[in-house]
């Protein structure tokens, strides 16, 4: 692997607090250094939400089960939601202070002991506001709401350790007026009406990153089914929800078993216990691969569904270590949706697609200016959807189909439910090639101009 790639993936250190009994307020992601918090690791979130659609009023209670990794007389959570009313640590009242953009600093009554579990309960209440950045709340035409977004959104509705380094199991109970409904990730384990309130509980036994959780409130209709892999007893329950204006999207979810089978053939068994989707009647800027149940904007079509379901492997199961590595998620998802699905399902000539795209952008310096890897904060999503599939196709032709598909499957299976980096991926791929790939990777991942012809038309692409 080239030194440039390794250097680009190195973490930026965040200075530890001078007091060794105070957890770090950030974990040092190069783009978002204040994301996450030091001193503990969360094992489970149990979130209770009472929401009133007409007033957007939210009452929340979060119970967090964690383990101290050091002695802690103070530590932080990430939260920029409604005002906090009360905090308990291990059942005792704790001091709290809100500071920075999203820091909730807690001071327990007694110092937490290293390696021992502890609990935090946070109660909060107030109206929520629609996010202008697409990284939090959005209000639906029906009067409902959805909260989802990347790279951050969870912190706008519950306190958490909001980092790529902490997965946890997740339970959400939502109470809404009885004519409304609520959807989240995982399995629905409770659905009742009590005293004029519709109460729904969703539970994810699969560990999940914060940005891959979501909540949607609307007057949903549902499509249910299951995917039963051949030769296996395990079934995957399928449950998809549709806003009143999104019922025409059912045709895409009816193909969900087919889509899952297609991606399983490429990368390995579906990684989670549940699957489905939430289709909204709202023009969100982006659909999102929330774990087990992606959120879809009103413009989403079949290709979007294939893209977001591919993320269940690349992004949700195998996750990235830093946001600079986002191509590893998006480049695979978009290549699968825009190249592999059309090729294998419809017989598309993907070499011609690739060549036509290169031809259209030969003289377009703007198209090539943002690198695929380590694009910079605020630019991480600018090139991965367009140029990511080109990189993947050039790599496929460089290695040959047999080597490429075996290598990416092996890499995924070796990193299932783990975090990884683009540097690690490139190092692994190099072990599968007799040809040095330093120049290829540097041109495609770090270049800000069109790659040289030898890298554009690698392997079989060199034959016209």
SVG drawing of the C-alpha trace seen along z (x, -y; Angstrom):
<svg xmlns="http://www.w3.org/2000/svg" viewBox="-59 -25 64 52">
<polyline fill="none" stroke="black" stroke-width="0.4" points="0.0,0.0 1.2,-3.5 2.2,-5.8 -0.2,-8.5 -3.3,-6.3 -2.1,-5.1 -1.4,-8.6 -4.8,-9.8 -6.5,-7.2 -4.5,-8.0 -6.6,-9.3 -6.4,-12.8 -5.7,-12.8 -7.9,-14.6 -6.2,-15.9 -7.2,-14.0 -8.5,-16.0 -5.9,-16.9 -7.8,-15.1 -7.6,-11.3 -11.0,-10.8 -12.8,-12.8 -13.8,-11.2 -12.7,-12.7 -15.4,-14.9 -14.5,-13.6 -12.8,-10.7 -10.9,-12.5 -12.4,-11.6 -10.5,-13.8 -13.8,-15.4 -15.8,-15.4 -13.3,-15.3 -16.0,-15.9 -18.1,-12.9 -18.2,-10.3 -16.9,-10.4 -14.1,-8.7 -14.1,-6.7 -17.0,-4.2 -18.6,-1.9 -22.4,-1.7 -24.0,1.8 -27.6,1.0 -30.0,-2.0 -33.6,-1.8 -35.4,-4.9 -38.9,-6.1 -40.5,-8.8 -43.9,-10.5 -44.6,-12.6 -47.5,-14.9 -47.6,-15.5 -49.7,-18.7 -47.4,-20.6 -44.1,-18.7 -43.8,-18.3 -41.5,-15.5 -41.1,-13.9 -38.2,-11.5 -36.5,-9.2 -33.3,-7.4 -31.9,-4.6 -28.3,-3.8 -26.4,-0.7 -22.6,-1.1 -19.3,0.1 -16.7,-2.3 -13.3,-1.9 -11.6,-4.2 -12.5,-5.8 -15.0,-8.6 -16.1,-11.5 -17.4,-13.2 -18.2,-12.1 -20.1,-13.2 -23.0,-12.2 -23.8,-13.6 -27.1,-15.3 -28.6,-18.4 -32.3,-17.6 -34.9,-19.3 -34.1,-20.6 -32.9,-18.1 -35.0,-17.9 -33.3,-15.2 -30.3,-12.8 -29.6,-9.8 -26.4,-7.7 -26.8,-4.3 -30.1,-5.5 -28.8,-8.5 -29.3,-12.2 -26.3,-13.5 -25.2,-16.9 -25.4,-17.9 -24.3,-20.7 -24.9,-21.3 -22.0,-22.8 -20.5,-23.0 -22.6,-22.0 -23.8,-18.7 -22.1,-17.9 -24.1,-16.8 -21.6,-16.6 -22.6,-14.4 -21.2,-14.4 -22.3,-11.3 -22.7,-11.4 -20.0,-8.8 -17.0,-8.2 -17.5,-5.3 -15.2,-2.3 -13.2,-1.0 -14.5,2.1 -17.8,2.1 -21.2,1.6 -23.3,-1.5 -26.6,-3.0 -27.6,-6.5 -31.2,-7.8 -31.8,-11.1 -35.3,-12.8 -35.9,-15.6 -38.9,-17.5 -39.7,-20.3 -40.7,-21.0 -38.5,-19.7 -37.6,-21.8 -37.2,-20.7 -33.5,-20.4 -32.3,-22.6 -29.2,-20.4 -31.1,-17.1 -29.4,-15.7 -32.3,-15.5 -36.1,-16.0 -38.2,-16.4 -42.0,-17.0 -44.2,-15.0 -47.1,-16.3 -49.6,-14.3 -48.4,-16.0 -46.1,-13.1 -42.3,-13.3 -39.1,-11.4 -35.8,-11.7 -32.9,-10.2 -29.7,-11.5 -26.0,-11.0 -23.5,-11.5 -25.5,-12.6 -29.2,-12.6 -29.6,-10.4 -28.3,-13.1 -31.3,-15.3 -33.7,-12.9 -31.8,-10.9 -28.5,-11.1 -25.8,-8.7 -22.2,-7.9 -22.4,-9.1 -19.3,-7.6 -18.4,-5.0 -16.6,-3.2 -19.6,-2.2 -22.3,0.3 -25.0,1.2 -28.3,3.0 -31.4,0.7 -34.9,0.6 -37.4,-2.2 -40.9,-2.6 -43.0,-5.3 -46.3,-6.7 -48.4,-8.8 -52.1,-9.7 -54.0,-6.5 -54.6,-7.5 -50.8,-7.7 -48.2,-5.0 -44.4,-4.7 -41.8,-2.7 -38.1,-2.1 -35.4,0.6 -35.4,4.2 -38.5,6.2 -41.8,4.8 -42.4,6.4 -45.4,4.4 -48.3,2.7 -51.2,1.7 -53.7,-1.2 -54.0,-2.3 -56.0,-5.3 -56.1,-6.9 -52.4,-6.4 -50.9,-4.1 -47.8,-2.5 -45.3,-0.7 -42.0,0.9 -39.2,1.8 -36.2,3.8 -32.9,4.4 -31.0,7.4 -28.3,6.7 -25.9,4.0 -26.2,0.8 -24.3,-2.5 -26.2,-5.7 -26.6,-7.2 -28.2,-3.9 -31.1,-4.3 -34.3,-6.2 -37.9,-6.9 -40.8,-7.7 -44.3,-8.7 -47.1,-8.7 -50.4,-6.8 -48.6,-3.9 -49.8,-0.9 -47.6,2.2 -46.3,5.0 -45.2,8.1 -43.4,11.3 -40.3,13.3 -37.1,14.3 -36.2,18.0 -32.7,18.8 -32.5,22.2 -31.1,25.0 -31.5,23.0 -34.1,23.1 -33.6,19.4 -36.2,17.0 -35.8,13.3 -39.0,11.5 -39.8,8.6 -41.8,5.6 -42.1,2.4 -44.1,-0.7 -45.6,-3.2 -46.8,-6.8 -50.3,-7.6 -48.8,-9.1 -46.2,-6.4 -48.3,-3.3 -47.2,-3.1 -43.7,-2.1 -45.0,1.4 -43.8,2.7 -40.2,2.2 -40.6,3.9 -42.3,6.9 -38.9,7.5 -37.1,7.3 -36.5,11.1 -35.1,11.1 -32.8,8.1 -31.5,9.8 -30.8,13.0 -29.0,11.1 -26.7,9.4 -26.2,12.6 -24.9,14.2 -22.3,11.4 -21.2,10.8 -22.5,13.5 -25.5,14.1 -27.8,11.3 -26.3,10.0 -29.3,9.1 -32.4,10.6 -34.9,8.4 -35.4,6.5 -37.7,4.0 -38.0,0.3 -39.9,-2.9 -41.3,-4.8 -42.1,-8.4 -44.2,-11.0 -41.5,-13.5 -38.7,-14.8 -35.8,-14.2 -32.4,-15.1 -31.3,-11.5 -32.6,-8.1 -30.7,-6.4 -29.5,-2.9 -30.9,-2.8 -30.2,0.7 -32.7,3.4 -35.2,0.8 -33.9,-2.0 -35.7,-5.3 -36.7,-6.2 -37.5,-9.6 -40.5,-10.0 -38.2,-9.9 -36.7,-6.5 -36.9,-3.8 -35.7,-0.3 -32.1,-1.3 -32.3,-3.2 -33.7,-0.2 -30.8,2.0 -28.4,-0.7 -29.7,-1.0 -30.1,2.8 -26.5,3.3 -25.5,1.0 -26.8,3.6 -23.6,5.4 -21.4,2.4 -21.9,-0.3 -24.1,1.4 -22.5,4.7 -19.0,3.9 -18.6,0.3 -16.0,-2.4 -13.6,-3.6 -13.6,-7.3 -15.8,-9.4 -12.9,-9.9 -13.4,-6.2 -17.0,-6.7 -16.2,-5.5 -16.0,-2.0 -19.7,-2.2 -21.0,-4.2 -18.8,-3.0 -19.9,0.6 -23.5,-0.3 -23.7,-2.4 -21.6,0.1 -24.0,2.9 -27.1,0.8 -26.0,-0.9 -23.7,1.7 -24.1,5.2 -27.9,5.2 -28.4,3.9 -25.7,6.2 -26.9,9.4 -30.7,8.7 -31.1,6.8 -27.9,7.8 -26.6,4.2 -23.2,3.7 -21.4,2.2 -18.1,1.7 -20.0,-0.5 -21.6,-2.3 -18.2,-2.9 -16.6,-4.1 -19.5,-6.4 -19.2,-8.0 -15.5,-8.5 -16.1,-10.1 -18.6,-12.5 -16.3,-13.7 -12.9,-13.7 -12.7,-17.5 -14.8,-18.2 -12.2,-19.2 -14.9,-19.8 -16.0,-16.2 -12.6,-15.0 -11.7,-17.6 -12.9,-16.0 -11.0,-12.8 -12.9,-9.6 -10.9,-9.0 -10.4,-11.7 -12.5,-14.2 -12.6,-16.6 -15.3,-17.5 -18.5,-18.6 -17.3,-17.1 -17.3,-13.4 -20.5,-12.7 -19.7,-14.8 -17.9,-12.3 -18.6,-8.8 -22.0,-8.3 -20.7,-9.3 -17.1,-8.2 -17.3,-5.4 -18.8,-2.9 -16.1,-3.9 -13.4,-3.1 -15.0,0.2 -15.4,1.2 -11.9,0.3 -10.7,2.3 -12.8,5.3 -11.3,5.2 -7.8,4.7 -8.2,7.9 -10.5,9.9 -14.0,11.1 -12.9,14.3 -10.3,12.5 -12.4,9.4 -15.6,11.0 -13.8,13.6 -11.7,10.9 -14.5,8.5 -16.6,11.3 -13.7,12.6 -12.9,9.1 -16.5,8.5 -16.8,11.9 -13.6,11.2 -14.9,7.8 -18.6,8.7 -19.9,6.7 -16.5,5.0 -15.1,1.6 -12.5,1.2 -10.8,-1.4 -10.1,-2.1 -6.4,-1.5 -7.1,2.0 -9.3,2.8 -6.5,1.7 -3.9,3.7 -6.1,6.8 -6.8,6.4 -3.1,6.0 -2.6,9.5 -4.8,10.9 -3.0,9.2 0.5,10.0 0.6,6.5 1.5,3.6 -1.6,1.5 -0.1,-1.6 -0.4,-3.8 -3.9,-2.6 -5.2,-3.2 -3.5,-6.6 -4.9,-7.8 -8.4,-6.7 -8.7,-7.4 -6.5,-10.4 -6.4,-12.0 -8.1,-15.3 -7.8,-15.0 -8.8,-12.2 -6.7,-9.1 -4.1,-8.3 -5.1,-6.0 -3.4,-3.0 -5.6,-3.2 -8.8,-4.3 -8.6,-1.4 -7.0,1.3 -7.1,5.0 -9.9,6.0 -10.9,2.4 -7.7,1.8 -9.2,4.0 -11.5,2.0"/>
</svg>
